[in-house]
Amino acid sequence: MKIDMPLTFPQQVEPQRVGTTCASPSQNQEGTAALSPDLAQFSVDGGKVQQLKSNLAAVPDVRQDRVAALQQAIASGSYNVSGQQIAQAMSSDLLGGE
């Protein structure tokens, strides 16, 4: 039993090839279909991108309030981290986790 026998389609329902356009059925029969160019359009305009970039620039890289709270906890001796927490943080950092 042959499973992959070739299929033939009538001319009016033959699938179009990717990247081709047919202006009329007569062009398809002649084999002279033109290739369509690739086009891309972006929905976000440049002004919006610049605004987002300036908003991002205003956000500080370091959260000073959190750093100050941690410095105070370390100085007072109330900041305690177990060895297991340190090991988990180190392995997570090495493996690219968060």
C-alpha positions in Angstrom: 0.0 0.0 0.0 1.4 3.4 -1.0 0.6 6.2 1.4 2.4 9.2 -0.1 1.0 9.2 -3.6 1.1 12.5 -5.4 -2.1 14.7 -5.3 -3.3 16.8 -8.1 -5.6 19.7 -7.8 -7.8 21.3 -10.3 -6.5 24.6 -11.6 -9.0 26.8 -9.8 -8.2 25.4 -6.3 -4.4 24.9 -6.6 -2.6 26.4 -3.6 -0.5 29.5 -4.2 3.2 29.4 -3.5 4.6 31.4 -0.7 6.0 34.8 -1.8 4.1 34.9 -5.1 1.1 37.0 -6.1 -1.2 36.3 -9.0 -2.9 39.2 -10.7 -5.2 37.0 -12.6 -5.7 33.2 -13.2 -4.2 33.6 -16.7 -0.9 34.7 -15.2 -0.9 31.7 -12.9 -1.3 29.4 -15.9 1.6 31.1 -17.7 3.9 30.8 -14.7 4.8 34.5 -14.7 3.6 35.5 -11.2 5.6 38.3 -9.7 7.2 38.0 -6.3 5.9 40.4 -3.6 8.4 42.5 -1.6 8.6 42.0 2.2 7.2 44.9 4.2 7.2 45.7 7.9 5.3 48.4 9.7 5.8 49.4 13.4 2.8 50.7 15.3 4.8 52.7 17.8 6.1 56.0 16.6 9.6 57.4 17.4 8.2 60.0 19.8 6.7 57.4 22.1 10.0 55.4 22.1 11.9 58.6 23.1 9.4 59.3 25.9 9.8 55.8 27.2 13.6 56.1 27.1 13.5 59.4 29.1 11.2 57.8 31.6 13.6 54.9 32.0 16.5 57.2 32.4 14.7 58.9 35.4 14.5 55.6 37.3 17.6 55.2 39.5 19.7 52.0 39.1 20.1 51.7 42.9 17.2 52.0 45.3 18.9 54.2 47.9 16.1 53.7 50.5 16.6 49.9 50.5 20.4 50.2 50.6 20.2 52.6 53.5 17.8 50.2 55.4 20.2 47.2 54.8 23.2 49.3 55.9 21.4 50.2 59.1 20.4 46.6 59.8 24.0 45.4 59.2 25.4 48.1 61.5 23.0 47.4 64.3 23.6 43.6 64.0 20.0 42.7 63.3 20.7 41.5 59.7 21.1 37.8 59.9 21.3 35.4 56.9 21.7 31.7 57.2 24.3 29.7 55.4 21.6 28.0 53.4 20.2 31.3 52.2 23.8 32.3 51.1 24.3 29.0 49.3 20.9 29.3 47.5 21.7 32.9 46.4 25.1 31.9 45.1 23.8 28.9 43.2 21.0 30.9 41.8 23.4 33.6 40.7 25.7 31.0 39.0 22.8 29.3 37.2 21.3 32.6 36.0 18.2 32.5 38.2 16.7 35.4 40.0 
